[in-house]
Amino acid sequence: MIYETRWAIEVLMKELKGSLGLGQYQMQSWIGIVRHLHLVALSHLTLTHHATNRLGAQATKPHKDVPLPTFGQRLTVFREEVQREQITRFANRIRQLRVRKRVKEFLLAT
């Protein structure tokens, strides 16, 4: 049981260091280190929350482990959804329907 808990912590630290840059940023002050750690942890929580929301009802079953996508996949999907949302918001500002549709299609294709 202790090994499983420790392994989960080791995997978390590897993800934080590798994908979110926890180990790549150098701080001089204690408060800077703490703030950076908080930002990295919040980023990880956001991506994990987003991934569990995408799983839907499967993630709401109690006492059942749900396999999440890899951290890199979670980050890629999150970035794509944010980009789609920004494109949609931008395109919806255009009044002409034909132009709006073409702009949206063009931006989504890139």
N, C-alpha and C positions, 0 to 999 in steps of 0.2 A: 504493500500500500504506500509506504513512504517513497519507494523508488518511482512509482507511477506519478506521484505528486511532484517529485523532483524532476522527472523527465518532462512533465508539462511545463515547468518553469524554465528548464533548459531550452526547450523548443521556442517558448515565448521570447527569451532573451536573444536567441539566434535570429528570429524574425525581426525583432526590434533593431538589432545591430546591422543586419544585412539589408533589409528592405527599406527601413525607415531612417537609417543613418544615425542611430544612437551612438555607435562607436566611431563615427567619422567626424564628429563636431568637437572642437576643443574649446573649453571654457576656462576662464580665469577665476571667476567668482563662484562662490557656493550657490548664490541665488540663481545665477545663470545655468548652472548644472541642474538644479531642481526644476527650473522652468522648462528647460529642454526635455528633461525626462518626462515631465507632465504632458508636454505637447506630443511627444512620441507615443506615450501611452494612450492619450486621447485619440490619436490617429488610428492606432491599432484597434481600440474599442469601436470607433466609427466604422471601420472596414468590416469588423466581425459582426457588428449589429446589422449592417447593410446586407451581408451575406446570409445571415439567418432570416432576415425579412424576405429575401428572395426565395428561400426554401419553403416559406409559407407554413402550412399546417404540419408538415413533417417536423419542423423545428419546435413545435409546441407540445409534443408528446412528452409527458413527464418521465423521468428515470430512464431515458433512452439516449445513448450517444448518437449524435448526428454528425456524419463526416462533412466537414466544410471543404470548399475548394482550397487549393494552396494559397498561400499569402500573395504570391505574384498574380494569380488569377483574380483574387478578390480586388487587388489594386487596379488591374486592367479593366475589370467590369465596372468598378466605381468610376474610373476616369471616363470611360465611354458613356456612361449614363449622365454624368455631369456635362459632358460635351454635347450630348443630344439635347439635354434640357436647355442649355445656353443657346443652341442653334434655334430651337423651337421658340424660345422667348424673343430672340432677335427677329426671326421671320414673322412672328405674330404682330410685330409693330408695323409691318408693311400693309398698307390699305388695299392695294390692288391684289385680288385673289390670285390671278395668274402669275404675277410677279412674285408674290409670296411663296407660291408653290414651287416655282422654278428655283428661287434662291435657296429654299429649304432643301430641295433635292440636290442642288449643287453642293451645298455645304455638308450635307450628310454623306455625299459620295466621297469626299476627301478624307 
